[in-house]
Amino acid sequence: MRLSAELREYLQKWFSTSTAKKRKDGIQVDLTFKQFVGLFEKRQLTSLQKSIDGKCLFRVQREDNPLAYVLTWRSYTACSSGVFSEATATVCSRLKSAAINKPQPGDKGRQIAPWTPARKKARSEQRRAREAAKRAATV
């Protein structure tokens, strides 16, 4: 499907925002813009284009709309890989994403990083600062 200039611009912003967030969260991102566009079904791109044409894209893609499209992990197990790629990513509704990313029968658990001494110290400092802020606010 040929993308209009407006749709291409919207998708590029979406791609940049999503991949930057994943990288900030410490996830390795191996996904190009071309692969990102390839994750969409034709009907999804058509729907987005109709929303752009009707000047209602931001209403349709609002964060509180459970039917809005999101870029997410393909499965609970894919998330455990720690690599966000064409093989581990998908574009679906926010509602479907919530269901996909719950553990399913047979899924292996997500690997949780152990508590290192540096992580424990940072967490303790964070907790102390929050408690001090609460005390200061009540005085």
KOLKOL-516231 format. One line per 4 residues: for each residue y, x, z of N, C-alpha, C. Coordinates in nm, 2 decimals, padded with zeros to 4 digits. Each point is the difference from the previous one (the first is absolute). Layout:
! KOLKOL-516231
Y X Z Y X Z Y X Z | ...
! end
This chain:
! KOLKOL-516231
-00.12 00.08 00.00 00.12 -00.08 00.00 00.12 00.09 00.00 | 00.10 -00.04 -00.08 00.12 00.08 -00.01 00.10 -00.05 00.11 | 00.05 00.09 00.08 00.09 -00.03 00.11 00.14 -00.01 -00.04 | 00.07 -00.10 00.04 00.15 -00.01 -00.02 00.07 00.11 00.08
00.12 00.03 -00.03 00.08 00.10 00.07 00.01 -00.04 00.15 | 00.03 -00.13 00.02 00.02 -00.05 00.14 -00.13 00.01 00.08 | -00.11 -00.03 -00.06 -00.13 00.00 00.07 -00.04 00.15 00.03 | 00.02 00.09 -00.10 -00.03 00.14 00.02 00.08 00.06 00.11
00.13 -00.04 00.01 00.09 00.05 00.10 -00.05 -00.05 00.14 | -00.04 -00.12 00.01 -00.04 -00.06 00.12 -00.13 00.07 00.05 | -00.10 00.02 -00.10 -00.12 00.07 00.04 00.02 00.14 00.04 | 00.09 00.07 -00.07 00.03 00.14 00.04 00.05 00.01 00.14
00.09 -00.09 00.04 00.05 00.00 00.14 -00.11 -00.03 00.10 | -00.08 -00.10 -00.04 -00.12 -00.04 00.09 -00.09 00.12 00.01 | -00.03 00.07 -00.11 -00.09 00.11 00.01 00.06 00.11 00.08 | 00.13 00.04 -00.01 00.06 00.10 00.07 00.00 -00.03 00.15
00.04 -00.12 00.03 00.00 -00.05 00.14 -00.14 00.01 00.07 | -00.10 -00.06 -00.07 -00.13 00.00 00.06 -00.06 00.14 00.02 | 00.01 00.08 -00.10 -00.06 00.13 00.01 00.07 00.09 00.10 | 00.14 -00.02 00.01 00.07 00.08 00.10 -00.04 -00.04 00.14
-00.02 -00.13 00.02 -00.05 -00.05 00.13 -00.14 00.06 00.04 | -00.09 00.00 -00.10 -00.13 00.05 00.02 00.01 00.15 00.04 | 00.08 00.08 -00.07 00.01 00.14 00.02 00.06 00.02 00.14 | 00.10 -00.08 00.04 00.06 00.01 00.13 -00.10 -00.03 00.11
-00.10 -00.08 -00.03 -00.10 -00.03 00.10 -00.11 00.10 00.00 | 00.02 00.11 -00.08 -00.10 00.11 00.00 -00.12 -00.03 -00.10 | 00.02 -00.09 -00.09 -00.11 -00.03 -00.09 00.02 00.07 -00.13 | -00.11 00.06 -00.05 00.01 00.07 -00.13 00.01 -00.10 -00.11
00.10 00.01 -00.09 00.02 -00.10 -00.11 -00.04 00.07 -00.13 | -00.10 -00.04 -00.07 -00.04 00.05 -00.13 00.01 -00.12 -00.10 | 00.12 -00.05 -00.02 00.02 -00.12 -00.08 00.12 00.03 -00.09 | -00.01 -00.01 -00.13 00.11 00.01 -00.09 00.06 -00.14 -00.02
00.12 00.00 -00.06 00.06 -00.13 -00.03 -00.09 -00.08 -00.11 | -00.05 00.08 -00.09 -00.08 -00.07 -00.11 -00.13 -00.06 00.07 | -00.06 00.07 00.09 -00.12 -00.05 00.07 00.04 -00.12 00.08 | 00.12 00.00 00.07 00.05 -00.11 00.08 00.01 -00.12 -00.09
00.06 00.01 -00.11 00.02 -00.12 -00.09 -00.14 -00.05 -00.05 | -00.09 00.10 -00.02 -00.14 -00.04 -00.04 -00.08 -00.08 00.11 | 00.05 00.01 00.12 -00.07 -00.08 00.11 00.03 -00.15 -00.01 | 00.11 -00.04 -00.07 00.03 -00.14 -00.02 -00.08 -00.07 -00.10
-00.04 -00.12 00.03 -00.06 -00.08 -00.10 00.11 -00.06 -00.09 | -00.04 -00.03 -00.12 00.10 -00.05 -00.10 00.08 -00.12 00.06 | -00.08 -00.09 00.06 00.07 -00.12 00.06 00.10 00.03 00.11 | -00.03 00.11 00.07 00.10 00.04 00.11 00.13 00.05 -00.06
-00.01 00.08 -00.11 00.12 00.05 -00.06 00.07 -00.12 -00.07 | -00.07 -00.09 -00.06 00.06 -00.12 -00.06 00.08 -00.08 00.11 | -00.07 -00.02 00.11 00.07 -00.07 00.11 00.12 00.06 00.05 | 00.00 00.14 00.01 00.12 00.07 00.04 00.11 -00.01 -00.10
-00.04 00.01 -00.13 00.10 -00.02 -00.11 00.06 -00.14 00.01 | -00.08 -00.10 00.02 00.06 -00.14 00.00 00.09 -00.01 00.12 | -00.03 00.07 00.11 00.09 -00.01 00.12 00.13 00.07 -00.03 | 00.00 00.11 -00.07 00.12 00.07 -00.04 00.08 -00.08 -00.10
-00.07 -00.06 -00.10 00.07 -00.09 -00.09 00.07 -00.12 00.07 | -00.07 -00.05 00.10 00.05 -00.12 00.07 00.10 00.04 00.12 | 00.03 00.13 00.00 00.09 00.06 00.11 -00.05 -00.04 00.14 | -00.13 00.00 00.02 -00.05 -00.04 00.13 -00.10 00.11 00.06
00.00 00.12 -00.06 -00.09 00.10 00.04 00.00 00.03 00.15 | 00.12 00.02 00.05 00.02 00.04 00.14 -00.05 -00.11 00.10 | 00.01 -00.13 -00.05 -00.05 -00.11 00.08 -00.15 00.00 00.00 | -00.05 00.02 -00.12 -00.15 00.00 -00.02 -00.07 00.12 00.08
00.07 00.11 00.00 -00.06 00.12 00.06 00.05 00.03 00.14 | 00.06 -00.10 00.06 00.05 00.02 00.14 -00.12 00.03 00.10 | 00.04 00.07 00.10 -00.10 00.05 00.10 -00.07 -00.11 00.07 | 00.06 -00.12 00.01 -00.06 -00.11 00.07 -00.09 -00.09 -00.09
00.00 00.04 -00.13 -00.08 -00.08 -00.09 -00.15 00.05 -00.01 | -00.10 -00.07 00.05 -00.13 00.05 00.00 -00.06 00.02 -00.14 | 00.06 -00.06 -00.10 -00.05 00.01 -00.13 00.07 00.11 -00.08 | 00.09 00.07 00.06 00.07 00.11 -00.07 -00.10 00.12 -00.03
00.02 00.07 -00.10 -00.08 00.11 -00.04 00.03 00.12 00.09 | -00.11 00.07 00.04 00.02 00.13 00.07 -00.09 00.10 -00.05 | 00.04 00.13 00.01 -00.09 00.11 -00.03 -00.06 00.04 00.13 | -00.14 00.00 00.00 -00.07 00.02 00.12 -00.13 00.07 -00.03
-00.07 00.03 00.11 -00.14 00.06 -00.01 -00.09 -00.10 -00.06 | -00.10 00.06 -00.08 -00.10 -00.09 -00.07 -00.10 -00.06 00.10 | -00.02 00.08 00.11 -00.09 -00.05 00.10 00.03 00.07 00.14 | -00.07 -00.04 00.10 00.01 00.06 00.13 -00.05 00.14 00.00
-00.11 00.02 -00.07 -00.06 00.13 -00.02 00.09 00.10 -00.08 | 00.06 -00.06 -00.10 00.09 00.09 -00.09 00.12 00.05 00.09 | 00.04 -00.08 00.09 00.11 00.05 00.09 -00.05 00.12 00.09 | -00.12 00.00 00.03 -00.06 00.11 00.08 00.00 00.13 -00.07
00.01 -00.01 -00.14 -00.01 00.13 -00.08 00.13 00.08 00.02 | 00.11 -00.07 00.03 00.13 00.07 00.02 00.06 00.05 -00.13 | -00.05 -00.04 -00.11 00.05 00.03 -00.13 00.03 -00.13 -00.07 | 00.13 -00.02 -00.04 00.05 -00.12 -00.07 00.00 00.04 -00.15
-00.10 -00.06 -00.07 -00.01 00.04 -00.14 -00.03 -00.13 -00.08 | -00.02 00.02 -00.13 -00.04 -00.11 -00.09 -00.13 -00.07 00.05 | -00.09 00.08 00.05 -00.13 -00.04 00.05 00.01 -00.08 00.13 | 00.10 00.03 00.08 00.00 -00.05 00.14 00.11 -00.11 00.01
00.09 -00.02 -00.10 00.11 -00.09 00.01 -00.02 -00.12 -00.08 | 00.07 -00.11 00.03 -00.01 -00.12 -00.08 00.13 -00.08 00.02 | 00.03 -00.09 -00.09 00.12 -00.09 00.01 -00.06 -00.14 00.02 | 00.04 -00.06 00.11 -00.05 -00.14 00.02 00.10 -00.07 00.09
-00.03 -00.13 00.03 00.09 -00.07 00.09 00.00 00.05 00.14 | 00.11 -00.02 00.07 00.00 00.04 00.14 -00.11 -00.06 00.08 | -00.03 -00.13 -00.03 -00.11 -00.07 00.07 -00.13 00.07 -00.02 | -00.03 00.03 -00.13 -00.13 00.07 -00.03 00.00 00.14 00.06
00.11 00.07 00.00 00.00 00.13 00.06 -00.04 00.00 00.15 | 00.05 -00.10 00.07 -00.03 -00.02 00.14 -00.15 -00.01 00.02 | -00.06 -00.08 -00.09 -00.15 -00.02 00.01 -00.08 00.13 -00.04 | 00.05 00.06 -00.10 -00.07 00.12 -00.05 00.00 00.11 00.11
00.11 00.02 00.07 00.02 00.11 00.09 -00.05 -00.03 00.14 | -00.08 -00.10 00.02 -00.08 -00.02 00.12 -00.14 00.05 -00.02 | -00.06 00.05 00.10 -00.13 00.06 -00.01 -00.10 -00.11 -00.06 | -00.08 00.04 -00.09 -00.10 -00.09 -00.06 -00.14 00.05 00.04
-00.10 -00.09 00.00 -00.13 00.05 00.04 -00.04 00.12 -00.09 | -00.05 00.10 00.06 -00.04 00.12 -00.07 00.11 00.11 -00.02 | 00.12 -00.04 00.03 00.11 00.10 -00.01 -00.01 00.11 00.11 | 00.03 00.12 -00.04 00.00 00.11 00.10 00.14 -00.01 00.07
00.01 00.03 00.12 00.12 00.00 00.08 00.10 00.10 -00.05 | 00.13 -00.03 00.02 00.11 00.09 -00.04 -00.01 00.12 00.09 | 00.03 00.11 -00.05 00.00 00.13 00.08 00.13 00.01 00.07 | 00.00 -00.01 00.13 00.12 00.01 00.08 00.02 00.15 00.05
00.11 00.05 -00.02 00.03 00.14 00.04 -00.01 00.01 00.15 | -00.07 00.10 00.05 -00.01 00.02 00.15 00.14 00.03 00.06 | 00.01 -00.02 00.13 00.12 00.03 00.07 00.01 00.15 00.03 | 00.08 00.06 -00.08 00.02 00.15 00.03 00.10 00.01 00.11
00.01 00.12 00.06 00.09 00.02 00.11 00.15 -00.03 -00.04 | 00.03 00.04 -00.12 00.14 -00.02 -00.05 00.03 -00.15 -00.02 | -00.10 -00.07 -00.05 00.01 -00.14 -00.02 00.02 -00.07 00.14 | -00.08 00.04 00.09 00.00 -00.06 00.14 00.14 00.02 00.06
00.05 00.13 -00.02 00.13 00.03 00.06 00.11 -00.08 -00.06 | 00.00 -00.01 -00.14 00.10 -00.08 -00.07 00.00 -00.15 00.04 | -00.12 -00.05 00.02 -00.02 -00.14 00.04 00.06 -00.02 00.15 | -00.03 00.10 00.09 00.05 -00.01 00.13 00.15 00.00 00.01
00.06 00.09 -00.08 00.14 00.01 -00.01 00.07 -00.13 -00.05 | -00.07 -00.05 -00.10 00.05 -00.13 -00.06 00.00 -00.11 00.10 | -00.11 -00.01 00.08 -00.02 -00.10 00.10 00.11 00.02 00.11 | 00.02 00.12 00.05 00.10 00.03 00.10 00.14 -00.04 -00.05
00.03 00.03 -00.12 00.13 -00.03 -00.05 00.02 -00.15 -00.01 | -00.10 -00.07 -00.04 00.01 -00.15 -00.01 00.01 -00.06 00.14 | -00.07 00.05 00.10 00.01 -00.05 00.14 00.14 00.04 00.06 | 00.05 00.11 -00.03 00.14 00.04 00.04 00.10 -00.09 -00.06
-00.01 -00.03 -00.12 00.09 -00.09 -00.07 00.00 -00.14 00.06 | -00.12 -00.05 00.04 -00.01 -00.13 00.07 00.07 00.00 00.13 | -00.03 00.11 00.08 00.06 00.01 00.13 00.16 00.01 -00.01 | 00.05 00.07 -00.10 00.14 00.01 -00.02 00.06 -00.13 -00.04
-00.07 -00.08 -00.08 00.05 -00.13 -00.04 00.00 -00.10 00.11 | -00.09 00.01 00.10 00.00 -00.09 00.11 00.10 00.03 00.11 | 00.06 00.12 00.00 00.09 00.04 00.11 00.14 -00.05 -00.03
! end
